[in-house]
Structure formats: structure tokens, C-alpha cells
Amino acid sequence: MRDSGRGPVKKRLEALGFQVDDVAENPKQKRPDLCASKDGTTMFVEVKTRTEDAELRARMESVGVGTTESIRVSLDKHNSLSSHVEKANTQLGAASSADDLRLLWFRADNGLFVQDAREQIGTTLLGIRMVSAKRKGATRVRPCVYAGYADFSRYRAIDGAMIEVDGALTLIPNQFSPRQDAFACSPIYRTIAPAILDVRQGDRHDILYVIESDIDRKDDDALLAFLLDKYPADEFLGFVPYCAGTTVTTIDARRGNWDI
């Protein structure tokens, strides 16, 4: 069954100057949705649309009638998103040759049951955790890439991911891809720039921390020791929850007073 976002993504790519064709379905093999070409470069695209966060919906619907409750929304790695990444990795590899580029296109509109979608997807792909650190007496909390389990590291057939939330685009290249250099020179990269989250550039520009090591991701002490060695100007205080908050108020419509 084709993703509902295939049509909108096809139109978006065409508006960006790509020639886009639907990839023929194969009942014996799951394949990507689209094949886009521009300037002699071929790129296969798999579209995944997120319509709701099932866990968030269940928690919101559990709020009692007539009460208000604050709900913390975890922005850590989501297994439900990981399953989509795994499927996309297989689908993109099914139709592509070794030199063809492969793009995962995530679509999500923030709404009642989907919140902070860009952050959740980015965290899942990059294994982001938030870390508290002190520098020159000032404490700050910043993202630390690859401090957790990163899907990009596991699924290297994907050259990059486009995250579309409420129409806004952000491109995240996969530095573990064997085609990372070609992707960085590709038409989609040039077209989307500067709306690109490049991990290495973020590290150089002192925007985020990066752990490029095979350290056990469950060993926080070892991870913090690595950070201290790599960034000696900072004192690392520990990892902190990565979350956002939402408030839910329910009403009982049956108890309204009507003046007739």
C-alpha cells in the first residue's frame, strides 16, 4: 500500500526542478515510492507519513473528564519511527544501483496527536541525547549527537532524510552512507541549502556535541569521559531528559446549561 504522502512529495520535488516518476510496484518486493532525477543525478525516494503518535494519543485520551493534566512528550528515540526507517532502508536498496542516491522523506504535520515531530525524527536518526555542561561558569544544555543509538548508523543504505513538518523542510545527511560525498554535492543538497542539519558542521561551529566512538551507549560515565576528553573547555554534568510538554483539559459537554 502506497504512502498517502507520495503525491504531495512528488509535487514538491517537481516544484524544486526534479523530473519525478512513480516506481512501479512489485508484489514480491517492497520498493521505494519515487525516482527523481536532475542534472544527471538519479535519486530514489521513500515517503513515510506520520499521522499520529499512538503513545501520546493514549495518554491524552486517558485524562479524566473535567480535569487538566500536563503531559511530558519524550523527544528521545522512538521505536515506532525506527521501524519506518528500517523498512525504508530495505525499500530504497531494492530498486537502486550502487551509485543511485537514496532519500527517506518523512512527512508530519504538528497537530493534536503529533507534536515536536522534527525533533523526534531527528533524535531517532541521529541518536541525540541532551547533556548539561558548564563553560566559563555558565551552565547550558545542548544536544549530543550519537550519544544514543542512531538509526543512521544502523541503516547505511539511506543517504539522507528530508523532514517535512507543516511544509517546512530540513535535510539531514547520513555521514555513515558510502555515498555521503556524492550526496553532499547532489542537486537535492544544493537545492535545500541552507536548511541542512550537518553533524560535522554543527560540531565545528560549536552548536552541538558529537560522540564518534564505539563506546557502549548505555555507559553514561564512559560517554561523559569521552566528551570531557574531546571538549576539555567544558565540564560535563550529566545527561538530562529530552522532552517537551503539553497540557490537556477535558470537558463534559453533557453538563452544559442551556437557556432557551
Long-range contacts (C-beta under 8 A, 24 or more apart in sequence): 2-33, 3-33, 3-47, 3-48, 3-49, 4-49, 5-47, 5-48, 5-49, 5-105, 5-107, 6-33, 6-34, 6-47, 8-107, 9-33, 9-34, 9-45, 9-47, 9-105, 9-107, 9-164, 10-34, 12-164, 13-45, 16-188, 16-191, 17-187, 17-191, 18-43, 18-187, 18-188, 23-95, 26-94, 29-94, 30-87, 30-90, 30-91, 30-94, 31-91, 31-94, 31-95, 32-88, 32-91, 32-92, 32-94, 32-95, 32-96, 32-102, 35-95, 36-188, 38-187, 38-188, 39-187, 41-101, 41-186, 41-187, 42-100, 42-101, 43-100, 43-101, 43-102, 43-103, 43-186, 43-187, 43-188, 44-92, 44-95, 44-96, 44-100, 44-101, 44-102, 44-103, 45-103, 45-104, 45-105, 46-88, 46-91, 46-92, 46-102, 46-103, 46-104, 46-105, 47-105, 47-107, 48-84, 48-87, 48-88, 48-104, 48-105, 48-106, 48-107, 49-106, 49-107, 49-108, 50-81, 50-84, 50-106, 50-107, 50-108, 50-114, 50-117, 50-121, 51-108, 51-113, 51-114, 52-111, 52-113, 52-114, 53-78, 53-80, 53-113, 53-114, 53-115, 53-120, 54-80, 55-80, 56-113, 56-114, 56-115, 56-246, 57-113, 60-112, 60-113, 60-246, 60-248, 63-248, 63-249, 63-250, 64-250, 65-250, 65-251, 65-252, 66-250, 66-251, 66-252, 67-249, 67-250, 68-247, 68-248, 68-249, 68-250, 69-247, 69-248, 70-245, 70-246, 70-247, 70-248, 71-245, 71-246, 71-247, 71-248, 72-241, 72-243, 72-244, 72-245, 73-115, 73-116, 73-243, 73-244, 73-245, 73-246, 74-241, 74-242, 74-243, 75-116, 75-119, 75-120, 75-123, 75-242, 75-243, 75-244, 76-123, 76-129, 76-148, 76-241, 76-242, 76-243, 77-123, 77-124, 77-127, 77-148, 77-149, 77-151, 78-120, 78-123, 78-124, 81-120, 81-121, 81-124, 81-151, 82-124, 82-151, 85-124, 85-125, 85-151, 85-155, 85-158, 86-151, 86-154, 86-155, 88-155, 88-158, 89-155, 89-156, 89-157, 89-158, 90-157, 92-157, 92-158, 93-157, 96-157, 99-179, 99-182, 101-159, 101-179, 101-182, 101-183, 101-186, 101-188, 102-157, 102-158, 102-159, 102-179, 103-158, 103-159, 103-160, 103-161, 103-162, 103-188, 104-158, 104-160, 104-161, 104-162, 105-161, 105-162, 105-164, 106-161, 106-162, 106-163, 106-164, 107-164, 107-165, 108-163, 108-164, 108-165, 109-165, 109-166, 110-165, 110-166, 115-244, 115-246, 116-244, 117-163, 117-165, 118-163, 118-165, 118-170, 119-242, 119-244, 121-161, 121-163, 122-163, 122-170, 122-172, 122-197, 123-148, 123-242, 124-151, 125-150, 125-151, 125-152, 125-161, 125-172, 125-174, 126-150, 126-152, 126-172, 126-199, 127-151, 127-152, 127-153, 127-217, 128-242, 129-239, 129-242, 130-239, 130-240, 130-241, 130-242, 131-209, 131-224, 131-227, 131-236, 131-237, 131-238, 131-239, 131-240, 132-236, 132-237, 132-238, 132-239, 132-240, 133-209, 133-227, 133-231, 133-234, 133-235, 133-236, 133-237, 134-234, 134-235, 134-237, 135-233, 135-234, 135-235, 139-237, 141-240, 142-207, 142-208, 142-209, 143-208, 143-209, 143-242, 144-208, 144-209, 144-210, 144-211, 144-227, 144-239, 145-199, 145-202, 145-203, 145-208, 145-209, 145-210, 145-211, 146-210, 146-211, 146-212, 147-209, 147-211, 147-217, 147-223, 147-239, 148-217, 149-217, 152-176, 152-177, 159-183, 160-188, 160-189, 162-188, 162-192, 168-195, 169-195, 170-195, 170-196, 170-197, 171-195, 171-196, 171-197, 172-196, 172-197, 173-198, 173-199, 175-199, 175-200
